[in-house]
């Protein structure tokens, strides 16, 4: 956790839900994101070092929902400012180029402007 972040985190106007693809369980809600990682707010603690096959639904103007899939590894987890929740940082380990492009578009379209 002491590592310096290379990319600026972007906060989104939506708290998108991120699921464990294998179990269907909700991992948490996306709070901020870069092309290399993300932070989720979770109802239960996530074990540091655990790797998940994730799916995330994305907002779309089309009727058909857009989902992206990727692998992510939990690098830290701690109590959130709201003590009923946990904040967890994930490193994105494997995302296809089309999904990386969709993520960049998501940040551009739904990210708070600095």
C-alpha positions in Angstrom: 0.0 0.0 0.0 3.0 2.3 0.4 3.6 2.2 -3.3 3.1 5.4 -5.2 0.1 5.5 -7.6 1.2 6.1 -11.2 -2.2 7.1 -12.6 -4.6 9.6 -11.1 -7.7 8.0 -9.6 -11.0 9.1 -11.1 -14.2 9.1 -9.1 -17.4 8.3 -10.9 -20.8 9.8 -10.6 -22.2 6.2 -10.4 -21.4 3.5 -7.9 -21.2 0.6 -10.3 -21.6 -2.9 -8.9 -18.7 -5.4 -9.3 -19.5 -9.1 -9.0 -17.5 -12.3 -8.5 -18.1 -13.9 -11.9 -17.7 -17.5 -10.5 -20.1 -17.1 -7.6 -22.3 -14.2 -8.7 -21.7 -12.6 -5.3 -21.5 -8.8 -5.1 -17.9 -7.9 -4.3 -18.7 -4.2 -3.9 -19.5 -0.9 -5.5 -16.9 0.9 -7.6 -15.7 4.2 -6.0 -12.8 5.1 -8.1 -10.8 3.6 -10.9 -7.7 3.8 -13.0 -6.6 1.6 -15.9 -4.5 -0.4 -13.4 -6.8 -0.6 -10.4 -9.9 0.3 -8.5 -11.3 0.8 -5.1 -14.6 -0.8 -4.0 -16.8 -0.2 -1.0 -17.8 -3.6 0.3 -20.2 -4.9 2.9 -17.8 -7.6 4.1 -14.0 -7.6 4.2 -12.0 -8.9 1.2 -9.0 -11.1 1.9 -5.8 -9.4 0.8 -4.1 -11.3 -2.0 -7.4 -13.0 -3.2 -7.9 -12.9 -7.0 -11.3 -12.7 -8.5 -12.8 -13.1 -11.9 -14.9 -10.0 -12.0 -17.8 -8.7 -14.0 -19.1 -5.1 -13.9 -22.2 -3.7 -15.5 -21.8 -0.4 -17.2 -24.3 2.4 -18.0 -25.4 2.5 -21.6 -27.7 4.5 -23.7 -28.7 1.3 -25.5 -31.3 -1.0 -24.2 -28.9 -3.9 -23.9 -26.7 -3.8 -20.8 -22.9 -3.6 -21.3 -20.7 -5.8 -19.1 -17.0 -6.0 -18.8 -15.0 -8.9 -17.5 -11.5 -8.8 -15.9 -9.3 -10.4 -13.2 -8.5 -8.3 -10.2 -6.4 -9.0 -7.0 -7.2 -7.4 -3.7 -4.1 -5.6 -2.5 -5.5 -4.0 0.6 -8.7 -3.9 2.7 -9.6 -1.7 5.7 -12.7 -0.3 7.5 -14.3 2.4 5.5 -15.1 5.9 6.9 -18.6 4.5 7.4 -17.8 1.7 9.9 -20.6 -0.5 8.4 -18.5 -1.0 5.3 -15.0 -1.8 4.1 -12.8 -0.1 1.5 -10.8 -2.5 -0.7 -8.1 -1.7 -3.3 -7.7 -4.0 -6.3 -5.1 -4.3 -9.0 -6.6 -5.1 -12.4 -4.6 -8.1 -13.6 -6.2 -9.0 -16.9 -8.5 -6.9 -19.0 -9.0 -7.1 -22.8 -8.2 -4.1 -24.9 -11.8 -3.5 -25.8 -12.7 -3.5 -22.1 -9.8 -1.1 -21.4 -11.2 1.2 -24.1 -14.7 0.9 -22.5 -13.2 1.7 -19.1 -11.4 4.8 -20.4 -14.7 5.9 -22.1 -16.6 5.3 -18.8 -14.1 7.5 -16.9 -14.3 10.2 -19.5 -18.1 10.1 -19.7 -19.0 9.5 -16.0 -16.0 10.7 -14.1 -16.0 13.9 -12.0 -14.0 16.6 -13.8 -11.1 18.1 -11.8 
